[in-house]
Amino acid sequence: MPSLVIKNLPPALHRRLKEDARDHHRSMTQQAIVLLENGLLRTRSIPAAKAYKGTFPLTDTFLQAAKREGRA
């Protein structure tokens, strides 16, 4: 299995990682992997926003009605 060595990790970042790992009942390595996966997956899973090209304006009234309709 591949490994990774991080050199010159700032003490404050090391402390945060250690605390975060403790809070999630993980080792520091496991927590670092989770954080890397979440960070890397998030950047790829967010589709690029496309400009609205509808035939009617998106007014506040329309948006509020759409929100109410979606909660029914």
N, C-alpha and C positions, 0 to 999 in steps of 0.2 A: 504494500500500500504506500502511495506517495506521502511524503511528509513536507512540512514547511517550517522553516526557522525564521523567526522575526527578530532582527537585531535592532538595538537601540530603541526599544519600546519605551515611550515616556512613562515614568513612574505613575503619573495620574491615570493614564490609560490602562496600565497594568492593574492598578487598584480597582478601577471601575469594572474591568473584565472579571477580576476575582470576585468582587461583590455580586456582580450580575450572575456569575456561575453559581455562587452560593445560594442566591435567591431562587434560582431555578433548579436547584439540586442536581447540578451537572459539574463535571470537571471543567477546568479552564479550557482544555482542548475541545471538549464537546461544545461548550458555549461559543468558542471562537468559530467552530464549524457552522453552528446554527446561524450566527450573525453574518458570516460570509455568504451562506446559502440564501438567507433572506435578502441581503443587500444585492447580491448578484441576480437573483431571480426577479426581484422587484423592478430592476432597471430594464429587464427584457420583457416582462409581462405587461407593461403599461403600453397600450397602443398609442400611436401618435394621434393627437387631436386633429380632427379635420374641420375646416371652416364650415359653418352652417350655410347651406345654399337653398334654403326653403323658399316657398313662394309667398309666405306671410311673415310678418314681424313677430319675433318672440317677445311679447309684452309680459309685464309682471302678472297681469290678469290671466293670460294664457298659461304661464308657468305654474301659478298657484292652482289653477283648475286641474292641470295635468298631475300635480303632486297629490291633490285630493283624490283624483280618479285612480291613481296607482295604489292608494292605501285601502281601497274598498274591498 
